[in-house]
Amino acid sequence: MVLTSKQRAHLKALAHEKKPVVLLGHKGLTDAVIKETHAALLAHELIKVRLTGEDAEALDAEAADLERRSGAELIARLGKVATLYKRHPDEPRIELPRR
C-alpha cells in the first residue's frame, strides 16, 4: 500500500499520543518480535515500536527491516521510535483521507 503525504500526516497525528507497544530487546528483531508486531497491528492498525540501534543508520536499517518483515507501512521514525501502519484486512478502524 502506497500512502500519500496527506495520509501519512493524518497517521502521524493519530500516533502522536500513542506509546510504544512493541519493544525490541537486546537480541533485536527476532521472530517473536515480528509475531508480536503482527498481533499488535491486527489489534490496533497503527502502532509505535521502540528500536534498539545506537546511531541513525542502524535505527533506519532496523526500522526498514521491521517494515519489510511485518508487511506494514513505515510512517515515521523519530529517534528510537518507529510508527507502523497496516490496515486491518476485515474490519479497518482508521479512516484515511482520500487520495
DSSP file (Angstrom, degrees, kcal/mol; ACC not computed):
  #  RESIDUE AA STRUCTURE BP1 BP2  ACC     N-H-->O    O-->H-N    N-H-->O    O-->H-N    TCO  KAPPA ALPHA  PHI   PSI    X-CA   Y-CA   Z-CA
    1    1 A M              0   0    0      0, 0.0     2,-0.6     0, 0.0     0, 0.0   0.000 360.0 360.0 360.0 125.7    0.0    0.0    0.0
    2    2 A V        -     0   0    0     71,-0.0     2,-0.3     0, 0.0    71,-0.0  -0.889 360.0-153.4-101.9 121.9    1.4    3.3   -1.0
    3    3 A L        -     0   0    0     -2,-0.6     2,-0.1     1,-0.1    96,-0.0  -0.697  10.2-127.2 -96.1 145.7    0.3    6.2    1.2
    4    4 A T     >  -     0   0    0     -2,-0.3     4,-2.4     1,-0.1     5,-0.2  -0.382  30.0-107.0 -80.1 167.2    0.0    9.8    0.1
    5    5 A S  H  > S+     0   0    0      1,-0.2     4,-2.3     2,-0.2     5,-0.2   0.852 122.1  54.3 -64.2 -33.4    1.7   12.6    2.1
    6    6 A K  H  > S+     0   0    0      2,-0.2     4,-2.0     1,-0.2    -1,-0.2   0.904 109.3  47.0 -66.2 -41.7   -1.7   13.7    3.4
    7    7 A Q  H  > S+     0   0    0      2,-0.2     4,-2.4     1,-0.2    -2,-0.2   0.897 111.8  50.9 -66.9 -40.7   -2.5   10.1    4.6
    8    8 A R  H  X S+     0   0    0     -4,-2.4     4,-2.7     2,-0.2    -2,-0.2   0.921 109.7  50.0 -61.8 -44.0    0.9    9.9    6.3
    9    9 A A  H  X S+     0   0    0     -4,-2.3     4,-2.1     1,-0.2    -1,-0.2   0.895 110.0  51.2 -62.1 -40.0    0.4   13.3    8.0
   10   10 A H  H  X S+     0   0    0     -4,-2.0     4,-2.0     2,-0.2    -1,-0.2   0.923 112.0  46.3 -62.5 -45.1   -3.0   12.0    9.2
   11   11 A L  H  X S+     0   0    0     -4,-2.4     4,-2.1     2,-0.2    -2,-0.2   0.877 109.9  53.7 -67.4 -38.1   -1.5    8.8   10.6
   12   12 A K  H  X S+     0   0    0     -4,-2.7     4,-1.0     1,-0.2    -1,-0.2   0.912 108.9  49.9 -60.7 -41.9    1.4   10.8   12.3
   13   13 A A  H >< S+     0   0    0     -4,-2.1     3,-0.5     1,-0.2     4,-0.4   0.906 111.2  48.3 -64.2 -41.4   -1.2   13.0   14.0
   14   14 A L  H 3< S+     0   0    0     -4,-2.0     3,-0.4     1,-0.2    -1,-0.2   0.845 112.9  48.7 -66.2 -33.1   -3.2    9.9   15.2
   15   15 A A  H >< S+     0   0    0     -4,-2.1     3,-1.3     1,-0.2    -1,-0.2   0.619  84.8  93.3 -82.3 -12.9    0.0    8.3   16.5
   16   16 A H  T << S+     0   0    0     -4,-1.0    -1,-0.2    -3,-0.5    -2,-0.1   0.859  91.5  37.8 -51.2 -45.9    1.3   11.4   18.4
   17   17 A E  T 3  S+     0   0    0     -3,-0.4    -1,-0.3    -4,-0.4    -2,-0.1   0.543  95.6 107.2 -85.7  -8.3   -0.3   10.4   21.7
   18   18 A K    <   -     0   0    0     -3,-1.3    29,-0.1    -4,-0.2    -3,-0.0  -0.366  59.8-141.7 -75.0 151.4    0.4    6.7   21.5
   19   19 A K        -     0   0    0     -2,-0.1    29,-0.5    29,-0.1     2,-0.1  -0.767  37.5 -85.5-103.1 154.2    3.1    4.9   23.5
   20   20 A P        -     0   0    0      0, 0.0    29,-0.2     0, 0.0     3,-0.1  -0.392  38.0-175.0 -60.7 133.1    5.3    2.1   22.0
   21   21 A V  S    S+     0   0    0     27,-2.3     2,-0.4     1,-0.2    28,-0.2   0.568  70.8  52.0-105.1 -14.4    3.5   -1.2   22.3
   22   22 A V  E     -a   49   0A   0     26,-1.3    28,-2.6    15,-0.0     2,-0.5  -0.992  67.7-168.1-124.3 130.0    6.4   -3.4   21.0
   23   23 A L  E     -a   50   0A   0     -2,-0.4     2,-0.4    26,-0.2    28,-0.1  -0.972  16.1-137.9-120.0 125.9    9.9   -3.1   22.5
   24   24 A L        -     0   0    0     26,-2.4     5,-0.1    -2,-0.5     2,-0.1  -0.657  23.6-151.0 -80.0 135.2   12.9   -4.6   20.8
   25   25 A G  B >   -D   28   0B   0      3,-0.6     3,-1.6    -2,-0.4    -1,-0.1  -0.131  39.5 -76.2 -92.1-167.8   15.2   -6.3   23.3
   26   26 A H  T 3  S+     0   0    0      1,-0.3     3,-0.1    -2,-0.1    -2,-0.1   0.684 128.4  62.4 -67.8 -17.6   19.0   -6.8   23.2
   27   27 A K  T 3  S-     0   0    0      1,-0.3    -1,-0.3     3,-0.0     2,-0.2   0.576  98.0-150.4 -83.3  -9.2   18.5   -9.6   20.7
   28   28 A G  B <   +D   25   0B   0     -3,-1.6     2,-1.4     1,-0.1    -3,-0.6  -0.509  57.0   5.6  81.6-143.1   17.0   -7.2   18.2
   29   29 A L  S    S+     0   0    0     -2,-0.2     2,-0.1    -5,-0.1    -1,-0.1  -0.638  78.8 167.5 -87.0  89.7   14.4   -8.1   15.6
   30   30 A T     >  -     0   0    0     -2,-1.4     4,-2.0     1,-0.1     5,-0.1  -0.433  52.0-102.8 -95.8 171.6   13.6  -11.8   16.4
   31   31 A D  H  > S+     0   0    0      1,-0.2     4,-2.5     2,-0.2     5,-0.2   0.860 123.1  56.4 -61.6 -35.3   10.8  -13.9   15.1
   32   32 A A  H  > S+     0   0    0      2,-0.2     4,-2.3     1,-0.2    -1,-0.2   0.885 106.0  49.8 -64.4 -38.5    9.0  -13.4   18.4
   33   33 A V  H  > S+     0   0    0      2,-0.2     4,-2.4     1,-0.2    -2,-0.2   0.905 110.8  49.5 -66.4 -41.3    9.1   -9.6   17.9
   34   34 A I  H  X S+     0   0    0     -4,-2.0     4,-2.5     2,-0.2    -2,-0.2   0.916 110.6  50.3 -63.0 -43.1    7.7  -10.0   14.4
   35   35 A K  H  X S+     0   0    0     -4,-2.5     4,-2.1     1,-0.2    -2,-0.2   0.915 112.4  46.9 -60.9 -43.7    4.9  -12.2   15.7
   36   36 A E  H  X S+     0   0    0     -4,-2.3     4,-2.5     2,-0.2    -1,-0.2   0.868 110.5  52.9 -66.4 -37.0    4.1   -9.6   18.5
   37   37 A T  H  X S+     0   0    0     -4,-2.4     4,-2.6     2,-0.2    -2,-0.2   0.914 108.1  50.5 -64.3 -43.1    4.2   -6.8   15.9
   38   38 A H  H  X S+     0   0    0     -4,-2.5     4,-2.2     1,-0.2    -2,-0.2   0.928 111.9  48.0 -59.1 -45.6    1.7   -8.7   13.7
   39   39 A A  H  X S+     0   0    0     -4,-2.1     4,-1.9     1,-0.2    -2,-0.2   0.908 112.5  48.0 -63.2 -42.7   -0.6   -9.2   16.7
   40   40 A A  H  X S+     0   0    0     -4,-2.5     4,-2.6     1,-0.2     5,-0.4   0.894 111.8  49.7 -66.7 -39.9   -0.4   -5.5   17.7
   41   41 A L  H  X S+     0   0    0     -4,-2.6     4,-2.1     1,-0.2    -1,-0.2   0.883 110.2  50.9 -65.7 -37.8   -1.0   -4.3   14.1
   42   42 A L  H  < S+     0   0    0     -4,-2.2    -1,-0.2    -5,-0.2    -2,-0.2   0.875 116.5  41.3 -65.6 -37.4   -4.0   -6.6   13.9
   43   43 A A  H  < S+     0   0    0     -4,-1.9    -2,-0.2    -5,-0.2    -1,-0.2   0.850 136.1  12.6 -78.2 -35.3   -5.4   -5.2   17.1
   44   44 A H  H  < S-     0   0    0     -4,-2.6     2,-1.7    -5,-0.2    -3,-0.2   0.643  73.8-150.1-120.5 -20.1   -4.6   -1.5   16.6
   45   45 A E  S  < S+     0   0    0     -4,-2.1    41,-2.3    -5,-0.4     2,-0.5  -0.151  85.5  57.9  69.9 -40.4   -3.6   -0.9   12.9
   46   46 A L  E    S+ B   0  85A   0     -2,-1.7     2,-0.3    39,-0.2    39,-0.2  -0.971  71.9 159.3-124.0 117.4   -1.3    1.9   14.0
   47   47 A I  E     - B   0  84A   0     37,-2.4    37,-2.7    -2,-0.5     2,-0.4  -0.888  33.3-133.1-135.4 163.8    1.5    1.2   16.5
   48   48 A K  E     - B   0  83A   0    -29,-0.5   -27,-2.3    -2,-0.3   -26,-1.3  -0.933  18.3-162.1-115.1 144.9    4.8    2.5   17.8
   49   49 A V  E     -aB  22  82A   0     33,-2.7    33,-2.7    -2,-0.4     2,-0.6  -0.993  15.4-135.4-128.3 130.0    7.8    0.3   18.2
   50   50 A R  E     -aB  23  81A   0    -28,-2.6   -26,-2.4    -2,-0.4    31,-0.2  -0.768  26.7-154.5 -86.4 122.2   10.9    1.1   20.3
   51   51 A L        -     0   0    0     29,-3.9     8,-0.1    -2,-0.6    29,-0.1  -0.376  13.6-146.4 -92.3 170.9   14.1    0.3   18.4
   52   52 A T        +     0   0    0      6,-0.1     7,-0.1    -2,-0.1    -1,-0.1   0.489  51.0 124.3-118.6  -5.6   17.5   -0.6   19.9
   53   53 A G        -     0   0    0      5,-0.1    -2,-0.1     1,-0.1     3,-0.1  -0.086  50.5-146.2 -58.1 157.9   20.0    0.8   17.3
   54   54 A E  S    S+     0   0    0      1,-0.0     2,-0.3    26,-0.0    -1,-0.1   0.756  75.3  33.6 -99.4 -29.7   22.7    3.3   18.5
   55   55 A D  S  > S-     0   0    0      1,-0.1     4,-2.5     0, 0.0     5,-0.2  -0.792  88.4-101.8-125.0 170.5   23.1    5.6   15.5
   56   56 A A  H  > S+     0   0    0     -2,-0.3     4,-2.6     1,-0.2     5,-0.2   0.870 119.3  52.2 -59.3 -40.3   20.8    6.9   12.9
   57   57 A E  H  > S+     0   0    0      2,-0.2     4,-2.1     1,-0.2    -1,-0.2   0.916 111.6  45.6 -64.4 -43.7   22.0    4.5   10.2
   58   58 A A  H  > S+     0   0    0      2,-0.2     4,-2.4     1,-0.2    -2,-0.2   0.886 113.5  50.3 -66.9 -38.9   21.4    1.4   12.5
   59   59 A L  H  X S+     0   0    0     -4,-2.5     4,-2.5     2,-0.2    -2,-0.2   0.909 110.4  49.5 -66.2 -41.9   18.0    2.7   13.5
   60   60 A D  H  X S+     0   0    0     -4,-2.6     4,-2.5    -5,-0.2    -2,-0.2   0.910 112.3  48.1 -62.4 -42.2   17.0    3.3    9.9
   61   61 A A  H  X S+     0   0    0     -4,-2.1     4,-2.3     2,-0.2    -2,-0.2   0.906 112.4  48.7 -65.1 -41.8   18.1   -0.2    8.9
   62   62 A E  H  X S+     0   0    0     -4,-2.4     4,-2.2     2,-0.2    -2,-0.2   0.907 112.7  47.8 -64.9 -42.1   16.2   -1.7   11.9
   63   63 A A  H  X S+     0   0    0     -4,-2.5     4,-2.4     2,-0.2    -2,-0.2   0.904 112.3  49.2 -65.4 -41.8   13.0    0.2   11.0
   64   64 A A  H  X S+     0   0    0     -4,-2.5     4,-2.4     2,-0.2    -2,-0.2   0.892 111.7  48.8 -65.2 -39.8   13.3   -0.8    7.3
   65   65 A D  H  X S+     0   0    0     -4,-2.3     4,-2.8     2,-0.2     5,-0.2   0.900 111.4  49.9 -66.2 -40.8   13.8   -4.4    8.3
   66   66 A L  H  X S+     0   0    0     -4,-2.2     4,-2.0     2,-0.2     6,-0.4   0.908 111.0  49.9 -62.9 -42.6   10.8   -4.3   10.7
   67   67 A E  H  X>S+     0   0    0     -4,-2.4     4,-1.4     2,-0.2     5,-0.8   0.935 114.0  45.0 -60.4 -47.6    8.7   -2.7    7.9
   68   68 A R  H  <5S+     0   0    0     -4,-2.4    -2,-0.2     1,-0.2    -1,-0.2   0.930 116.8  43.5 -64.2 -47.2    9.7   -5.4    5.4
   69   69 A R  H  <5S+     0   0    0     -4,-2.8    -1,-0.2     1,-0.2    -2,-0.2   0.770 117.0  45.4 -74.6 -25.7    9.2   -8.4    7.8
   70   70 A S  H  <5S-     0   0    0     -4,-2.0    -1,-0.2    -5,-0.2    -2,-0.2   0.669  99.7-130.5 -90.4 -17.3    5.9   -7.2    9.3
   71   71 A G  T  <5 +     0   0    0     -4,-1.4    -3,-0.2     1,-0.3     2,-0.1   0.643  65.5 128.2  76.3  13.5    4.3   -6.2    6.0
   72   72 A A      < -     0   0    0     -5,-0.8     2,-0.5    -6,-0.4    -1,-0.3  -0.445  64.7-106.8 -96.6 171.5    3.4   -2.8    7.4
   73   73 A E  E     -C   85   0A   0     12,-3.3    12,-2.2    -2,-0.1     2,-0.7  -0.883  26.7-131.6 -99.9 126.0    4.0    0.7    6.2
   74   74 A L  E     +C   84   0A   0     -2,-0.5    10,-0.2    10,-0.2     3,-0.1  -0.689  26.7 178.6 -77.3 116.5    6.6    2.7    8.0
   75   75 A I  E     -     0   0A   0      8,-3.0     2,-0.3    -2,-0.7    -1,-0.2   0.891  60.0 -25.1 -86.1 -45.2    5.0    6.0    8.7
   76   76 A A  E     -C   83   0A   0      7,-1.1     7,-3.0     2,-0.0     2,-0.4  -0.988  43.0-146.6-162.7 157.4    7.9    7.7   10.6
   77   77 A R  E     +C   82   0A   0     -2,-0.3     2,-0.6     5,-0.2     5,-0.2  -0.942  20.2 176.3-132.0 114.3   11.0    7.1   12.6
   78   78 A L  E >   -C   81   0A   0      3,-2.5     3,-1.9    -2,-0.4     2,-0.2  -0.959  64.0 -48.3-118.0 113.3   11.7    9.7   15.3
   79   79 A G  T 3  S-     0   0    0     -2,-0.6     0, 0.0     1,-0.3     0, 0.0  -0.457 123.5 -18.8  62.9-127.4   14.7    8.9   17.4
   80   80 A K  T 3  S+     0   0    0     -2,-0.2   -29,-3.9   -29,-0.1     2,-0.5   0.185 120.0  91.7 -97.3  16.5   14.4    5.3   18.6
   81   81 A V  E <   -BC  50  78A   0     -3,-1.9    -3,-2.5   -31,-0.2     2,-0.4  -0.953  54.0-167.2-119.6 125.3   10.6    5.0   17.9
   82   82 A A  E     -BC  49  77A   0    -33,-2.7   -33,-2.7    -2,-0.5     2,-0.5  -0.884  11.1-146.9-107.5 139.8    9.2    3.8   14.6
   83   83 A T  E     -BC  48  76A   0     -7,-3.0    -8,-3.0    -2,-0.4    -7,-1.1  -0.928  19.1-171.8-107.5 126.6    5.5    4.2   13.7
   84   84 A L  E     -BC  47  74A   0    -37,-2.7   -37,-2.4    -2,-0.5     2,-0.4  -0.896   7.9-166.7-120.5 147.1    3.9    1.5   11.7
   85   85 A Y  E     +BC  46  73A   0    -12,-2.2   -12,-3.3    -2,-0.3     2,-0.3  -0.999  11.9 167.0-133.6 135.4    0.5    1.2   10.0
   86   86 A K        -     0   0    0    -41,-2.3   -14,-0.1    -2,-0.4     2,-0.1  -0.904  34.6-125.2-146.6 118.6   -1.2   -1.8    8.5
   87   87 A R        -     0   0    0     -2,-0.3   -42,-0.1     1,-0.1   -46,-0.0  -0.355  31.2-109.7 -63.4 136.2   -4.9   -1.7    7.6
   88   88 A H        -     0   0    0      1,-0.1    -1,-0.1     3,-0.1   -46,-0.1  -0.489  23.7-136.8 -65.7 133.5   -6.9   -4.5    9.2
   89   89 A P  S    S+     0   0    0      0, 0.0    -1,-0.1     0, 0.0    -2,-0.1   0.798  93.5  16.8 -66.9 -29.1   -8.0   -6.9    6.4
   90   90 A D  S    S+     0   0    0      1,-0.1    -2,-0.1     0, 0.0    -3,-0.0   0.794 134.1  26.3-111.7 -42.0  -11.6   -7.3    7.5
   91   91 A E  S    S-     0   0    0     -4,-0.0    -1,-0.1     0, 0.0    -3,-0.1  -0.658  70.2-164.3-129.6  76.0  -12.5   -4.5    9.9
   92   92 A P        -     0   0    0      0, 0.0    -5,-0.1     0, 0.0     3,-0.0  -0.363   6.9-174.3 -63.1 137.9  -10.5   -1.4    9.3
   93   93 A R        +     0   0    0      1,-0.1     2,-0.5    -2,-0.1   -48,-0.1   0.696  62.7  71.8-103.3 -27.1  -10.7    1.1   12.2
   94   94 A I        -     0   0    0     -6,-0.0     2,-0.7     2,-0.0    -1,-0.1  -0.825  68.7-149.6-100.7 125.4   -8.8    4.0   10.8
   95   95 A E        -     0   0    0     -2,-0.5     3,-0.1    -3,-0.0    -2,-0.0  -0.833  16.5-152.8 -92.9 115.3  -10.4    6.1    8.1
   96   96 A L        -     0   0    0     -2,-0.7   -89,-0.1     1,-0.1     3,-0.1  -0.601  24.1-101.2 -87.2 148.0   -7.7    7.5    5.8
   97   97 A P        -     0   0    0      0, 0.0    -1,-0.1     0, 0.0   -90,-0.1  -0.329  50.3 -95.1 -60.4 150.0   -8.2   10.7    3.8
   98   98 A R              0   0    0      1,-0.1   -92,-0.1   -92,-0.1   -91,-0.0  -0.266 360.0 360.0 -66.8 156.2   -9.0   10.1    0.2
   99   99 A R              0   0    0     -3,-0.1    -1,-0.1   -93,-0.1   -93,-0.1   0.468 360.0 360.0 -70.3 360.0   -6.2   10.1   -2.4
